[in-house]
Amino acid sequence: MGVVNDQSPDASATGGSPDSPDTTAAWWSDAVFYQIYPRSFSDSDGDGVGDLPGVVDKLGYLELLGVDALWISPVMRSPMADHGYDVSDPRDIDPLFGGIAALDALIEEAHARDIKVTMDLVPNHTSDRHPWFVEALAAAPGSRERERYIFRDGRGENGDEPPNNWPSIFGGPAWTRVTEPDGTPGQWYLHIFAAEQPDLNWENDEVFEDLATTLRFWLDRGVDGFRIDVAHGMAKPPGLPDMPEELQTGLLINDDDDPRFNNPGVHSIHRRIRAVMDEYPDAVTVGEIWVRDNTRFAEYVRPDELHLGFNFRLAEAEFTADSVRDAIENSLEAVDSVRGVPTWTLSNHDVEREVSRYAEGTTEAVGRDRARAMVLVELALPGAVFLYNGSELGMPNVDLPDSALQDPVWERSGHTNRGRDGCRIPVPWSGDTPPYGFSESPDTWLPMPEGWGGLTAEAQLEDVDSTLSLHRLAIELRRTRPEFAGEEVEWYGAPPGCLAFRRAEGRLVCALNTTDGPVGLPGGEVLLSSAPLVDGRLPANAAAWLV
Ligand code: NOJ
């Protein structure tokens, strides 16, 4: 690729302090995790909503894809106000997803195929139908029942203004006033998300003890670890001060200065969680950490806290060489001081799918080319990779009509924010028309568009040039080739709009071309490219691996 110096890289990007423990031997240190959004993955019973037996049906596919572990978005009992992120019983599986026997079967069958199973855990809040919250509403202010949540008296005359000015991430205020058992207007409770998701009071020991019971409950059933929802949010600032007026947060926006998140008290919670996890030495936790500052991010993955933390920089990066390099350098730096394992993800159930993100200002086809290039970039990097279901098929976001929208954000924002449904459309498996083998029912929980026949797994499996085949091959090479060894990344000089890095130990080279024309490649044999080379050159919007 017209590299300035294709033999001597220009900088070393990782290091690590010598006295931290070696995390590189753990199974999760270079695993490919596959996120299943269960409602949208595979529906076995024809109710239009995906379920766990549906996941079991697709284990052969996942084995073929080559993933090491599953992360299953929440399947615990839930009234589904936020599609499972509102848990009413953390130690049971919702009947909608097949009940607890279905999880046991999934664990057994996944393990038989050497695939680990990790679950989403939602410790920041419960459902408003959780027995604890029901009890809290029935109890008096100041009672033990209320102390499990964050109840406060209101401000202003008669306490009819919320205790502080915090908005909910989903729109509207973060406080809802309750009616006391005697029928009078009463206290307010905090909910950073929807009103159906009251925040727990993590200063109350009972809250941690219950989580510890939940952790052991699932680990004893064979679960291999947890993705921890809002891992940067459980501790609230002392006194719950107002947010500064000048802090311009929007819905679903994360900001390092936001007092609702990333309070120092959160780290002792993670230490207590880790102490339980250490009873199960092979199990892993990965925290959802929307924190940009590298020093503060690193605190979450210190040796006695989370095993892994989601770093979202790559999912936020534009498709430019500078932006991608900046995301990679910062993601590496964010774990370097604690010798943590970096993580990489291009999308999940909360953000626009990468095909559509990269298509902005251009076509969906270009967006898909870029997504194919970026998956080679992330799979070339050291650390753990998280793929979101459907990204291996090149699924785009879908613009849904108002009447189809289900995300609570749509209602809570007063219909000003369309929410996240567009990235949660069911996965197309086969056939030429909706529901593409996802369900027996044409009435899928979110409608599937026409014209997706070419996107189905069936259509792509035998096609060597498909996005699915690219993923399969890339994952297999990553797992089997010695060139992927080592944790250090070295940068090469590259022409404007391009980047190239090398795994220092294994010496795999990854080159990315974000320009609109072909470029030369560094020397070496091409192992894989996201698009056919043009006269030996890497085309626009493409990446290649060289050895
Ligand atoms: C983060 C999850 O990823 C998101 O989907 C959910 O709505 C919130 N946490 C609240 O649990």
Boltz pocket constraint, residues with backbone or C-beta under 6 A from the ligand:
constraints:
  - pocket:
      binder: B
      contacts: [[A, 82], [A, 85], [A, 86], [A, 122], [A, 193], [A, 229], [A, 230], [A, 288], [A, 349], [A, 350]]
      max_distance: 6.0
